[in-house]
């Protein structure tokens, strides 16, 4: 497991990366990896981040259960045929957990919270659940719990994606550290039923003018919760949920395997 703690909301490549500290490497038996990585990440989040420009501290509000579940899933459900570490990236506005390998079976980013269990590494899952303090329950409810906990905390749901373009493919889960606006629930529900969203649709749903709707849509694109589709021309721009269409999440997304009990 490799944990990277960045300053700001994006990863800046170059000779001097924007890391707050040297990356942390955690290895050893799987139960120990899960426990130590969870503790380290939670300690980092509790400390907050000092923003260079303003001096204010970022307060991370992720539910502890969600962080532990995401890390546990990454260990249990990664593809062990791939010679690559699990990467956890902490940024001001999100956490990304990237796990080697793509989703197994019929699991996709769009249905991961509904599809139920599919065991990639059943031997690992079964053995870990028998430890005195097991990291996994092996009941197939972990991912659904993550969605429920993020919703209860008034945060955006976990965003899953598959990175198929990398030298070694990976599944990524992004947890946004931003409060979900009340209108997002209405917009999300509308898109589940109707598909792509236009500016005029948002104006009707949220009872806002075109300029306000444009700002909201731009913000959601920047967050990676929507993607912009100009294929029909600028007059016919629409917005889609990237994961609902099986697309890769925006540059801010990350990989992650299946549910604890899968």
Backbone bond lengths (Angstrom), bond angles and torsions (degrees), N, CA, C in turn:
res aa  C-N    CA-C-N  psi(-1)  N-CA   C-N-CA  omega(-1)  CA-C   N-CA-C  phi
1 X - - - 1.461 - - 1.524 108.17 -
2 X 1.338 115.97 133.88 1.469 120.78 177.72 1.524 108.08 -123.90
3 X 1.330 116.75 126.65 1.460 121.89 -179.31 1.527 108.95 -112.33
4 X 1.334 115.89 125.45 1.461 122.65 -179.01 1.527 108.24 -116.87
5 X 1.310 116.91 127.74 1.463 122.24 -178.69 1.527 108.46 -114.15
6 X 1.328 116.44 112.14 1.462 121.35 -174.45 1.520 111.84 -104.07
7 X 1.315 114.88 153.43 1.457 121.83 172.35 1.524 107.80 -92.09
8 X 1.329 116.27 127.71 1.456 120.14 179.75 1.516 112.05 94.92
9 X 1.327 115.00 -168.54 1.466 121.56 -173.62 1.517 113.74 -109.79
10 X 1.337 116.65 9.08 1.462 119.23 176.76 1.522 109.83 -145.74
11 X 1.317 114.93 157.43 1.461 120.90 178.43 1.520 107.61 -89.89
12 X 1.314 116.92 122.11 1.461 121.59 -177.24 1.527 109.25 -104.55
13 X 1.319 117.48 106.88 1.464 119.79 179.13 1.521 110.83 -71.62
14 X 1.306 115.48 161.26 1.452 119.41 178.87 1.511 111.16 143.80
15 X 1.309 115.55 -176.65 1.463 120.51 -177.84 1.523 111.12 -64.28
16 X 1.346 116.44 -32.95 1.462 121.00 179.21 1.533 107.87 -121.47
17 X 1.321 118.15 94.17 1.467 120.01 -179.85 1.518 111.23 -67.36
18 X 1.320 115.92 158.36 1.466 120.13 -176.45 1.527 112.19 -86.33
19 X 1.318 115.96 47.04 1.455 121.09 176.38 1.529 110.07 -81.24
20 X 1.327 116.64 140.74 1.460 121.02 176.74 1.518 110.58 -75.22
21 X 1.323 116.49 -33.39 1.454 121.71 -179.59 1.518 108.48 -151.22
22 X 1.314 116.64 172.19 1.462 120.28 178.06 1.528 109.95 -63.25
23 X 1.333 118.08 144.07 1.462 120.16 178.49 1.525 111.58 -57.86
24 X 1.306 115.53 146.65 1.462 122.23 179.21 1.523 109.04 -101.14
25 X 1.339 116.70 128.47 1.459 122.12 177.20 1.518 109.05 -108.76
26 X 1.330 116.25 129.18 1.462 121.71 179.89 1.515 108.14 -125.75
27 X 1.326 116.64 124.25 1.457 121.46 -178.79 1.521 108.92 -135.18
28 X 1.338 115.61 179.67 1.458 119.96 179.89 1.509 111.49 119.47
29 X 1.327 117.75 -170.31 1.470 121.41 178.67 1.533 110.39 -55.95
30 X 1.308 116.56 146.73 1.456 120.48 -173.29 1.534 114.04 -56.63
31 X 1.345 119.71 -44.82 1.472 117.88 178.75 1.529 112.12 -59.62
32 X 1.338 116.32 -36.43 1.455 120.69 179.27 1.527 110.65 -69.78
33 X 1.324 116.79 -41.78 1.459 120.61 177.06 1.523 111.06 -56.50
34 X 1.335 115.45 -47.63 1.466 120.11 -177.55 1.517 110.50 -62.93
35 X 1.330 117.72 -47.37 1.462 121.83 -177.35 1.527 111.26 -64.85
36 X 1.334 117.00 -47.09 1.461 119.91 -176.55 1.525 111.86 -70.09
37 X 1.328 117.24 -39.11 1.464 119.82 179.50 1.523 110.59 -67.04
38 X 1.329 116.96 -42.90 1.471 120.12 178.39 1.517 110.28 -60.19
39 X 1.337 117.27 -45.64 1.462 121.09 -179.25 1.529 111.05 -63.53
40 X 1.330 116.51 -41.58 1.467 120.15 -178.41 1.527 110.51 -65.31
41 X 1.326 116.81 -46.98 1.466 120.33 -178.82 1.526 110.46 -63.28
42 X 1.322 117.60 -43.60 1.460 120.26 179.57 1.526 111.56 -64.49
43 X 1.328 117.50 -36.10 1.467 120.58 175.71 1.530 111.07 -64.33
44 X 1.329 116.03 -41.68 1.458 119.90 178.52 1.527 110.79 -62.84
45 X 1.324 116.57 -41.27 1.462 120.47 -179.41 1.521 111.01 -68.20
46 X 1.326 116.36 -37.18 1.471 120.05 -179.79 1.524 111.36 -65.74
47 X 1.334 116.54 -31.14 1.460 120.41 -178.64 1.512 112.13 -71.65
48 X 1.338 117.13 -25.91 1.447 121.02 -177.58 1.517 111.05 75.76
49 X 1.323 115.83 175.63 1.458 121.34 -179.93 1.520 108.97 -123.47
50 X 1.323 116.31 136.97 1.456 119.85 174.54 1.522 108.55 -91.51
51 X 1.310 116.96 120.25 1.456 120.99 -179.44 1.524 109.48 -82.62
52 X 1.313 116.15 127.19 1.462 120.65 -172.90 1.525 112.27 -60.42
53 X 1.311 118.02 -39.19 1.459 120.84 -173.92 1.518 112.43 -74.65
54 X 1.307 117.84 -43.72 1.462 120.92 -172.06 1.521 114.41 -102.86
55 X 1.326 116.82 -25.56 1.447 119.56 -175.71 1.515 114.12 82.98
56 X 1.340 117.06 -5.81 1.456 119.98 178.21 1.519 110.21 -76.86
57 X 1.326 115.74 158.55 1.456 121.00 179.65 1.515 110.47 -102.39
58 X 1.314 115.43 140.64 1.449 120.74 176.20 1.525 109.21 -83.14
59 X 1.310 116.36 130.37 1.458 120.96 177.46 1.528 108.08 -101.59
60 X 1.312 116.44 116.42 1.459 120.56 178.74 1.516 109.52 -87.98
61 X 1.333 116.29 132.97 1.452 120.74 -172.81 1.532 112.14 -119.51
62 X 1.298 117.84 20.55 1.463 119.76 -178.93 1.526 110.63 -65.69
63 X 1.322 118.32 137.23 1.470 119.66 173.48 1.528 110.40 -62.44
64 X 1.308 116.85 133.75 1.466 121.49 -177.34 1.526 111.26 -58.17
65 X 1.325 117.52 -39.41 1.466 121.05 -179.27 1.525 111.53 -61.08
66 X 1.332 116.07 -35.33 1.469 119.93 -178.71 1.522 110.31 -68.55
67 X 1.333 116.93 -43.22 1.463 120.65 178.84 1.532 110.06 -60.46
68 X 1.320 116.85 -49.05 1.468 120.68 -178.55 1.522 111.28 -63.05
69 X 1.314 116.86 -39.91 1.468 120.40 -179.49 1.522 111.28 -65.73
70 X 1.340 116.40 -42.76 1.460 120.43 -179.59 1.522 111.06 -62.44
71 X 1.328 117.10 -42.23 1.465 121.22 179.26 1.526 110.16 -67.38
72 X 1.319 116.84 -43.79 1.470 120.81 179.17 1.512 110.97 -60.38
73 X 1.333 116.67 -45.39 1.464 120.30 179.53 1.519 111.87 -61.41
74 X 1.337 115.59 -38.78 1.462 119.58 -179.80 1.523 111.16 -60.81
75 X 1.322 116.81 -39.36 1.466 121.39 -179.26 1.528 110.93 -73.68
76 X 1.318 116.02 -44.96 1.471 119.63 -173.85 1.524 112.07 -72.20
77 X 1.321 117.37 -37.81 1.462 119.87 -167.89 1.521 115.14 -109.94
78 X 1.324 118.42 8.64 1.461 119.69 177.01 1.528 110.12 -67.45
79 X 1.316 115.88 165.32 1.462 121.06 175.96 1.533 107.63 -91.61
80 X 1.323 116.00 106.82 1.464 120.92 -175.53 1.523 113.11 -76.75
81 X 1.319 117.33 -2.24 1.467 119.34 174.30 1.529 110.88 -76.91
82 X 1.316 116.57 -19.01 1.460 121.03 -178.48 1.528 109.87 -92.43
83 X 1.321 115.59 128.86 1.460 121.68 -176.49 1.528 109.70 -87.19
84 X 1.320 114.71 75.42 1.468 119.93 -177.79 1.520 109.78 -152.47
85 X 1.332 116.21 147.68 1.462 121.40 179.56 1.520 110.90 -76.26
86 X 1.322 115.38 159.02 1.457 121.72 164.63 1.522 107.08 -77.75
87 X 1.336 117.48 133.00 1.456 121.77 -179.41 1.525 109.81 -111.72
88 X 1.324 116.14 130.14 1.459 122.30 174.24 1.514 107.26 -117.98
89 X 1.319 116.58 123.65 1.458 121.64 -177.64 1.533 109.56 -117.78
90 X 1.318 115.46 123.33 1.456 122.00 178.35 1.524 108.19 -104.40
91 X 1.328 116.32 121.14 1.460 122.17 176.06 1.526 108.29 -125.32
92 X 1.334 116.06 171.88 1.459 119.09 -176.31 1.525 112.17 -58.37
93 X 1.330 116.83 -39.77 1.470 119.57 -171.32 1.517 114.50 -108.10
94 X 1.342 117.54 5.03 1.468 118.39 -177.72 1.525 110.81 -169.75
95 X 1.323 114.13 166.20 1.460 123.23 167.94 1.521 106.83 -121.40
96 X 1.310 116.99 137.19 1.460 122.11 176.33 1.525 108.90 -119.82
97 X 1.301 115.98 133.92 1.464 121.08 177.18 1.519 107.22 -124.12
98 X 1.319 115.29 117.12 1.457 121.92 -174.02 1.522 109.75 -113.03
99 X 1.314 115.98 121.22 1.460 121.97 -174.63 1.524 110.15 -119.28
100 X 1.335 118.26 130.16 1.468 121.03 -177.67 1.526 112.69 -59.74
101 X 1.322 115.70 137.08 1.453 121.29 177.52 1.509 112.50 102.91
102 X 1.334 116.28 155.09 1.460 122.13 177.87 1.522 110.05 -92.65
103 X 1.319 116.59 172.83 1.458 120.66 177.38 1.526 109.93 -63.46
104 X 1.316 118.18 139.47 1.467 120.95 177.96 1.525 111.56 -85.01
105 X 1.317 115.57 160.64 1.456 121.35 173.04 1.513 112.77 58.41
106 X 1.315 116.58 -135.51 1.462 122.37 -177.73 1.524 112.73 -95.62
107 X 1.333 117.16 8.01 1.463 120.28 179.29 1.531 109.20 -70.07
108 X 1.334 116.53 136.62 1.463 122.62 176.93 1.528 108.51 -134.57
109 X 1.343 117.79 165.83 1.459 119.03 175.32 1.527 112.65 -58.17
110 X 1.336 116.33 -30.68 1.460 119.65 -176.66 1.521 113.15 -76.78
111 X 1.348 118.02 -28.44 1.473 118.95 -174.55 1.526 113.41 -114.59
112 X 1.337 118.22 8.59 1.463 120.84 -173.35 1.526 112.53 -59.25
113 X 1.335 117.11 -30.09 1.469 119.15 -179.05 1.521 112.77 -86.10
114 X 1.359 117.18 -2.05 1.463 120.38 -177.97 1.524 113.41 -125.30
115 X 1.320 117.60 -17.06 1.463 120.62 -167.53 1.523 113.98 -76.10
116 X 1.333 118.17 -19.25 1.459 119.10 -177.97 1.517 111.36 87.29
117 X 1.320 116.86 -166.63 1.460 122.53 -171.60 1.523 112.51 -84.61
118 X 1.339 114.20 143.11 1.466 121.37 171.01 1.517 106.07 -148.49
119 X 1.312 117.32 110.53 1.458 121.26 -171.82 1.526 111.60 -83.22
120 X 1.341 116.45 116.69 1.466 120.04 171.15 1.526 109.57 -83.04
121 X 1.337 115.38 -42.27 1.464 121.53 -178.64 1.530 109.21 -124.95
122 X 1.329 118.59 70.59 1.472 120.73 -174.38 1.525 113.34 -61.06
123 X 1.337 117.55 -32.61 1.460 119.74 -179.23 1.530 110.75 -65.15
124 X 1.325 116.75 -41.64 1.460 120.69 178.07 1.521 110.42 -64.68
125 X 1.341 116.85 -47.56 1.463 120.72 -178.48 1.529 111.25 -60.47
126 X 1.338 116.73 -42.71 1.466 119.86 -177.11 1.523 111.64 -68.75
127 X 1.331 117.27 -38.07 1.456 119.74 -178.27 1.522 112.43 -74.45
128 X 1.333 117.58 -38.78 1.454 119.77 -179.06 1.524 111.84 -64.99
129 X 1.318 116.91 -32.28 1.472 118.97 -178.20 1.523 112.41 -69.85
130 X 1.351 117.95 -13.92 1.464 121.32 -177.31 1.525 113.30 -93.42
131 X 1.335 117.94 -1.06 1.462 119.77 178.49 1.526 110.03 -70.39
132 X 1.359 117.80 156.07 1.469 120.51 -179.23 1.536 112.93 -54.03
133 X 1.339 117.04 -40.24 1.462 121.47 174.45 1.530 107.63 -121.49
134 X 1.342 117.27 78.14 1.459 120.87 -171.90 1.521 112.43 -67.22
135 X 1.352 117.47 137.66 1.469 119.97 176.80 1.516 111.87 -74.95
136 X 1.342 116.74 -19.53 1.461 120.32 -178.71 1.520 110.44 -128.66
137 X 1.343 115.21 148.24 1.456 120.79 178.05 1.521 110.99 -92.96
138 X 1.338 116.47 -23.67 1.463 122.51 -179.99 1.528 110.66 61.41
139 X 1.344 115.45 47.20 1.460 120.51 179.49 1.523 112.24 -117.97
140 X 1.340 116.72 1.68 1.455 119.70 175.75 1.517 115.21 76.41
141 X 1.337 118.10 17.12 1.455 120.41 -174.91 1.529 113.57 -114.90
142 X 1.324 117.25 2.94 1.458 119.54 -171.66 1.513 114.77 -62.91
143 X 1.326 117.91 -47.84 1.464 120.43 -178.05 1.523 110.49 -66.19
144 X 1.331 116.66 -41.68 1.470 118.58 177.58 1.525 110.92 -61.69
145 X 1.327 116.72 -36.50 1.460 120.18 176.04 1.524 110.79 -61.92
146 X 1.348 117.02 -41.73 1.456 120.46 179.70 1.525 111.22 -59.63
147 X 1.324 116.71 -44.96 1.464 120.38 179.10 1.527 110.27 -62.59
148 X 1.333 117.09 -43.35 1.460 121.43 -178.35 1.524 111.34 -65.75
149 X 1.337 117.43 -41.68 1.458 121.11 -178.65 1.532 111.41 -67.53
150 X 1.327 117.17 -40.68 1.463 119.73 178.49 1.530 110.19 -65.66
151 X 1.320 115.76 -39.18 1.465 119.39 177.54 1.529 110.65 -64.12
152 X 1.331 116.95 -43.86 1.465 121.13 -179.71 1.524 111.39 -62.81
153 X 1.333 117.01 -31.12 1.467 121.79 178.44 1.529 111.95 -84.20
154 X 1.343 116.14 4.27 1.466 122.69 -179.87 1.528 111.69 62.63
155 X 1.340 115.99 34.28 1.459 122.38 177.28 1.529 109.45 -108.92
156 X 1.321 115.88 163.85 1.460 120.05 174.94 1.522 109.70 -63.56
157 X 1.325 118.31 151.56 1.466 120.25 178.35 1.527 110.87 -68.09
158 X 1.332 118.18 162.26 1.468 120.14 174.01 1.524 109.98 -59.39
159 X 1.325 116.80 140.48 1.459 121.59 177.98 1.526 108.96 -111.55
160 X 1.323 115.20 118.33 1.458 121.77 -178.95 1.524 110.15 -102.13
161 X 1.317 116.22 146.50 1.460 121.37 174.54 1.517 109.54 -152.50
162 X 1.311 115.34 163.06 1.465 121.89 174.72 1.515 108.84 -114.60
163 X 1.316 117.10 127.09 1.461 122.17 176.83 1.525 107.72 -95.93
164 X 1.315 116.12 95.95 1.466 121.88 -177.37 1.522 112.83 -91.66
165 X 1.330 117.76 -9.97 1.467 120.95 -175.22 1.521 113.39 -91.67
166 X 1.328 117.44 -10.53 1.461 120.38 -179.20 1.524 110.49 -74.14
167 X 1.350 115.49 163.51 1.461 119.91 177.77 1.530 110.38 -56.80
168 X 1.326 116.82 -37.32 1.457 122.81 173.39 1.528 107.86 -125.11
169 X 1.324 117.99 120.25 1.469 120.34 -175.26 1.522 111.97 -64.27
170 X 1.317 114.63 157.63 1.465 119.45 -177.12 1.521 110.10 -152.25
171 X 1.333 114.79 158.42 1.458 122.50 170.81 1.519 107.11 -104.64
172 X 1.331 115.84 138.74 1.455 120.81 -175.03 1.530 109.47 -127.26
173 X 1.320 116.57 135.31 1.467 120.28 171.10 1.519 108.15 -119.53
174 X 1.325 115.97 131.42 1.460 122.56 177.74 1.517 109.06 -111.34
175 X 1.321 115.58 131.71 1.458 122.44 175.27 1.520 107.24 -114.27
176 X 1.332 116.60 113.01 1.456 120.88 -176.61 1.524 110.75 -83.62
177 X 1.325 115.07 136.38 1.454 121.98 -179.66 1.533 109.39 -95.87
178 X 1.333 116.22 47.11 1.450 119.99 -178.09 1.518 109.42 -136.29
179 X 1.318 115.49 139.00 1.464 120.26 -179.38 1.516 110.06 -66.12
180 X 1.300 114.61 135.50 1.463 121.04 179.32 1.522 108.71 -77.21
181 X 1.354 119.05 122.05 1.460 119.62 178.82 1.521 110.64 -66.45
182 X 1.339 117.98 147.19 1.467 120.30 -177.84 1.526 113.12 -54.31
183 X 1.331 117.41 -35.69 1.460 119.38 -176.51 1.526 111.93 -68.85
184 X 1.348 117.11 -21.61 1.465 119.31 -178.56 1.523 111.16 -59.13
185 X 1.322 118.09 -36.38 1.460 120.85 179.67 1.521 110.74 -60.75
186 X 1.314 115.93 -43.20 1.462 119.97 179.30 1.529 110.73 -66.37
187 X 1.335 115.85 -43.17 1.462 120.27 -179.81 1.523 110.59 -64.22
188 X 1.335 116.56 -45.68 1.461 120.86 -179.73 1.520 110.99 -60.33
189 X 1.332 116.26 -45.11 1.465 120.11 179.14 1.523 111.07 -63.52
190 X 1.337 117.33 -41.26 1.465 120.85 179.11 1.525 110.73 -61.49
191 X 1.341 116.84 -42.85 1.462 120.51 -178.73 1.522 111.77 -69.84
192 X 1.334 117.11 -32.36 1.462 119.39 176.24 1.530 110.57 -61.44
193 X 1.331 115.94 -35.02 1.466 120.43 -176.51 1.522 113.22 -90.36
194 X 1.355 116.70 -29.46 1.464 119.35 -171.14 1.527 115.08 -118.94
195 X 1.320 118.18 -16.20 1.461 119.64 179.70 1.516 112.34 94.63
196 X 1.340 115.86 -137.85 1.464 121.64 -173.12 1.526 111.65 -59.90
197 X 1.339 115.04 148.44 1.461 122.90 -175.76 1.523 109.77 -115.00
198 X 1.330 116.66 131.04 1.458 121.67 174.68 1.527 109.65 -102.96
199 X 1.321 115.63 164.51 1.464 120.43 178.05 1.527 110.69 -55.49
200 X 1.313 117.25 -42.11 1.466 121.24 -179.05 1.526 111.50 -64.46
201 X 1.335 116.46 -33.76 1.469 119.60 177.47 1.528 110.34 -64.79
202 X 1.341 116.15 -44.06 1.456 119.79 179.93 1.524 111.02 -64.73
203 X 1.332 116.68 -36.56 1.464 119.77 177.59 1.521 110.74 -58.45
204 X 1.341 116.71 -41.56 1.462 120.27 -179.58 1.532 111.15 -72.16
205 X 1.331 116.60 -41.81 1.468 120.34 -176.74 1.521 111.17 -65.94
206 X 1.345 116.07 -46.12 1.464 120.86 -172.66 1.525 113.60 -97.20
207 X 1.331 115.83 -4.51 1.467 120.49 -178.29 1.531 110.68 57.02
208 X 1.334 115.78 50.08 1.463 121.45 178.67 1.524 108.77 -125.76
209 X 1.352 117.01 166.01 1.457 119.53 177.91 1.525 110.49 -83.42
210 X 1.309 115.67 175.09 1.469 121.38 -174.93 1.522 111.94 -61.57
211 X 1.344 117.21 -40.85 1.466 120.58 -178.41 1.527 110.62 -64.72
212 X 1.321 117.12 -44.77 1.464 120.84 178.99 1.518 110.69 -63.86
213 X 1.335 116.38 -41.34 1.467 120.19 178.51 1.523 110.49 -62.62
214 X 1.342 117.20 -40.10 1.470 121.04 179.85 1.521 110.73 -62.42
215 X 1.330 117.29 -41.02 1.462 120.73 178.97 1.523 111.17 -65.55
216 X 1.332 116.30 -40.27 1.458 120.12 179.31 1.523 110.36 -64.65
217 X 1.334 116.62 -43.99 1.463 120.50 -179.42 1.525 110.97 -65.81
218 X 1.326 117.08 -40.42 1.460 120.45 178.30 1.518 110.26 -61.33
219 X 1.334 116.92 -42.03 1.458 120.90 179.96 1.516 111.16 -63.65
220 X 1.328 117.61 -42.45 1.464 121.18 -179.34 1.529 111.41 -67.34
221 X 1.320 116.95 -33.09 1.466 119.93 175.55 1.527 109.60 -67.28
222 X 1.344 117.09 -42.98 1.466 120.63 178.68 1.527 111.68 -61.86
223 X 1.324 116.23 -35.06 1.464 120.83 179.15 1.527 111.86 -75.23
224 X 1.319 117.13 -18.75 1.457 120.48 -178.65 1.513 114.21 89.17
225 X 1.335 118.19 8.32 1.463 119.27 -179.50 1.524 111.55 -86.93
226 X 1.338 116.59 -15.23 1.462 121.70 174.01 1.529 108.52 -135.81
227 X 1.326 115.99 156.00 1.463 121.25 171.75 1.524 108.80 -120.58
228 X 1.307 115.54 147.62 1.471 121.46 -177.92 1.521 109.58 -93.88
229 X 1.323 116.99 135.85 1.460 122.97 -179.64 1.523 108.55 -122.50
230 X 1.357 115.59 106.64 1.463 121.54 178.92 1.524 111.84 -102.70
231 X 1.319 117.58 15.51 1.471 120.55 -174.68 1.527 112.45 -61.85
232 X 1.319 117.69 -24.18 1.460 120.44 179.15 1.512 113.15 -92.90
233 X 1.345 117.49 8.99 1.454 121.64 -176.33 1.520 110.49 97.22
234 X 1.328 116.42 156.55 1.461 120.34 -174.75 1.524 112.87 -62.29
235 X 1.324 116.97 -29.89 1.463 119.34 179.07 1.523 111.91 -70.03
236 X 1.322 116.02 -16.64 1.465 120.23 -176.43 1.531 111.10 -121.81
237 X 1.330 116.73 32.29 1.460 121.12 178.80 1.524 110.14 -63.79
238 X 1.321 115.46 135.25 1.463 120.99 175.35 1.522 108.54 -130.89
239 X 1.331 115.52 167.01 1.459 121.90 -177.54 1.521 109.03 -127.40
240 X 1.322 115.01 141.33 1.457 120.81 -176.00 1.518 110.15 -130.39
241 X 1.320 115.36 157.90 1.459 120.28 170.01 1.526 106.87 -78.30
242 X 1.322 118.49 118.15 1.471 119.49 -175.28 1.508 113.50 -58.28
243 X 1.334 118.20 -39.79 1.452 120.17 -176.20 1.510 111.81 -78.70
244 X 1.314 116.92 -28.75 1.463 119.85 179.72 1.513 110.76 -64.76
245 X 1.339 116.91 -27.47 1.451 120.23 179.33 1.517 111.85 -100.01
246 X 1.339 116.80 7.55 1.453 120.88 178.25 1.510 113.28 76.08
247 X 1.327 117.30 13.26 1.448 119.89 179.92 1.518 109.69 -80.69
248 X 1.292 116.00 163.79 1.465 119.69 174.80 1.508 108.28 -71.50
249 X 1.319 117.09 145.06 1.453 121.16 178.10 1.520 109.00 -68.81
250 X 1.326 116.58 166.01 1.445 120.75 179.49 1.511 110.04 -61.26
251 X 1.324 117.03 171.91 1.461 119.92 -174.47 1.509 111.89 -54.90
252 X 1.317 118.45 -15.54 1.455 120.85 -178.67 1.508 113.57 -89.42
253 X 1.324 121.30 14.55 1.435 118.56 -177.50 1.499 113.48 -102.89
254 X 1.362 114.82 170.22 1.456 119.09 -174.33 1.489 114.06 -144.65
255 X 1.288 120.10 172.07 1.434 123.09 -173.61 1.493 114.31 -104.02
256 X 1.326 112.23 152.07 1.443 116.42 178.78 1.497 112.26 -168.01
257 X 1.314 117.97 143.30 1.436 122.32 -177.33 1.497 113.82 -81.77
258 X 1.291 112.94 -161.51 1.433 119.79 -169.25 1.495 113.87 -82.54
259 X 1.296 111.55 -177.26 1.431 124.15 -178.02 1.512 112.23 -59.24
260 X 1.330 115.16 149.89 1.463 121.91 177.69 1.496 112.78 -44.98
261 X 1.327 115.89 -44.94 1.442 118.13 -174.72 1.494 113.13 -93.67
262 X 1.319 118.18 16.88 1.457 118.81 -177.14 1.521 110.61 -96.28
